[in-house]
């Protein structure tokens, strides 16, 4: 097994450690991710991973363009977005690449919601692209 993925917010008040390999590293270009990140995208999705959290993040929920309810966590002190969960799918844990202690470990292999992409948001032309979310399974 590889070493855990660790990271947290800008001020250090909220921290995480995820043991396991991400099932996806993707650039999501949906409007919600654009707004929440303040730019474009970039996340690592884990399934059934061991997650350890420190600190007291603040949460907010929103329904995505595809109808999925997303629960996003951010630091109440510095405001940095840190991770996201799904009330209907509690085994999934998503972290923002910029929150990683080692952001160079992020290597996206797909792009989702290209239908909502901004013209200035250039992604790897070799990455697999989906107009919305890829089919499950």
N, C-alpha and C positions, 0 to 999 in steps of 0.2 A: 504494500500500500504506500502511496506517496505521502509526503508530509501534508499536514492540514493546511487549509486556506485560512488565513487570519486577516483581520482588518477591523475597521471601525470608522467612526465619524472624524471630522477634522480636529476637534478639540480633545478627543480621547475618552469622552464620557460614556460612549456606547461602543462596545467591542464584541466581536464574534470569533469563533473558531469552528470551522466545518471540517470534519474528518470524512473523507470519501472523495470520489472523483465526480465532477459535474457531468450530468447527462447531456448538457448543451451549453455552449458558449455562443451567444448570439447578439446581434445588433438588432434591437427592435426599434422600428421607425414610426410607431404609432404616435398620435398626437399626445396621448396621456404620458407616454415615456418621454417625449420631447419636453413637455411642460414640467414633469416631475424632476427630470435631470438638469433642466436648464440648457440643454443642448440637444443631443441626439439620443443616445442609447447606451448599450453595453452592459450585459448581465451574464451571470453564470447561474445555471439552474441545477439544483441537486435534488435527488429523490432518495428518500429513506436514509439520509445521512445523519450522522451524530452531530448535533449542533449545540454549542455552548455559548451562552450570551452573558454579558456583563453590562451593567448600567440599566437605566430606565428610559427606553425610547418612548416617543409619542407615536401614536398610530392614527391613520385615517384610511377610510375605505372608499373605493370608487369602483364603478362598473366599467370595464373596458369596452372598446368598440365591438368586440366579439361576444359580449354579454357576461364575461367572467368577472366575478367580484375579486378585487385585489386589495389586500391589506398591507399598506406601505408603512415602514417604520423609519423615523428620522430622529435625530438628536434634538431634544428640546432646548439645548443650550446654543449650539452652533447652527442648527438647521440642516445639517448634512443628511441626505438620503442614505440609508445604510442597507436595508434589506426589504424583501417583500414576501408575503405568504398569501395563501389562498384559503379562505374559510371552507370551501367545498372540497379542497384537496390538501389536507394538512401535512401530507408526507413530502410536499415540495417546499423548497426554501431557495429563494433567489437573492443573490447579492449583486450589488453594483460594482463593476470592475474598478471604478475610481476609488472605491472604499478599501480595496485590498492593500495590505502592507507591501505586497509585491505585485503591482499592477501588470508587470511584464509577463506574468503567468497567464494573463487573459489572451486567448487566441481564438477569436470568433471564427466559426465555420459556416454560419448561416445568417441570413438577414430576413427578418419578418416585417410584415406590414409595409412593404415597399410602396403600396398604394398611397400611403400618407407621407412618404419621404419628401424632405425639402430639397430643392435643387442644389443647395450648398453643401448638403450632407453626403460626402463621397465615401463609399464603402469599398471593400476589397472586391474587385471585379470577378475574382475567382470563387467567391463565396456563393453557396447555394442560396437562391432568393425565392421568397414566397410573397405574393401580393398581400396576403393576410397571414393567418397562422397556418402552419403545415398541418396536414391531416394527422390525427392521433393514431398511434400504433403503427 
